[in-house]
Amino acid sequence: MPHNNVERIRNQTAANRITYLQTQDVDGYYAFYFLALDSGKDRAYKKAVRAEGTCNLEDYSEIIHSGFGLKPTQDDIRIVEEKTGIEVAELFPELVQ
């Protein structure tokens, strides 16, 4: 039983770091990114993505998974869940409707 509690706490902590970004890349194509924000860089990340122009996401986060289009496919969601152990539907229900 304690192992399950530790795992749940680890997943909750990891979930607090995971964010989803939908944007256009430098060539104008729609793209999406699942990111694990670096600890302490969340304010700088938010400022960078709100600013006009481009930013290097890897300066603020680890890219868990990315793809082209307006929304991830079921395969994309499965990949993110396998890599993180977190249910995408719990964090981003709008992506699985």
N, C-alpha and C positions, 0 to 999 in steps of 0.2 A: 503493500500500500504506500509507504513513504516514497518509493520510486515514482509512482504515478503523480504524487503531489509535486515532487521536484520537477518532473517532466512538464507538468501543467504550468508551474511558475516559470520555467525556462521558456516555454512557448508564449506565455503572456508577455514576458520581457522582450522576446524577439518580435512579437507582434507590434509592440509599441514603436519599434524601429522601422517597420516595413511600411512603405508608402507606394502608391500607384500614381504614375504620371502619364498623361495623354497629351501629346504635343505634335508638332511638325518638326522633322529633322532639318538639317541645313539645306537639303535639296527640295524641301517643300512637301515631302511625303509624310502622311500621318503615321505616327509611331506610338507605341506604348512601352512603358518600363515599369517593372517591379523592382524597387530599390530597398536596400537595407541601409538606412541612414547611419553614418558614423556618429558615435556618441559625441554630443556637444556641438555638432555642426548643423543641427536642424534649423536654427534661425538663419544662418548663412545660406543654407540650401533654399529656404523659402524666399529669401530676398533675391537670390540669383535667378530662380525660375520665374519670379514676377517681373524682373527687369527685362527691358527689350533687348533683343540680340540673342546671343547663344551663351551657353555655359557648359563646362565639362562636368557631367554628372559624377564622374569618378573622383572629383575633388571633394565631394560631399558624401559619397555613398559607394556601396558595392552594388553593381547591377546584377540582380538575381536572374532576371530573364527579361528579354525585350522582343518586340516583333513589330511588323508593319500592319497598319489598319487602325480602325477606330476602337476596336474592342478585341480582347484576347479570345482565342478559340478555346474549346474544352481541352484540347491538347496543351495549350499554353498554361492553362490553369492547373492541369495535372502536373506539369513540370515544376511549377512554382510550389505546389503542395509537396511534391516529392523532395525538392531541395530544402524546404524550410520546415516541413512537418506541421504547417499551419493551414487551417481550412480557409481558403480564399473567400468562400461565401460568408464566413463570419466577419471578416474584415471589410470586404467590399461586396455586399449583397447585390449591388447594381450591376455587377459584372456577370452574374450567373442567372439573371432573370430571363 
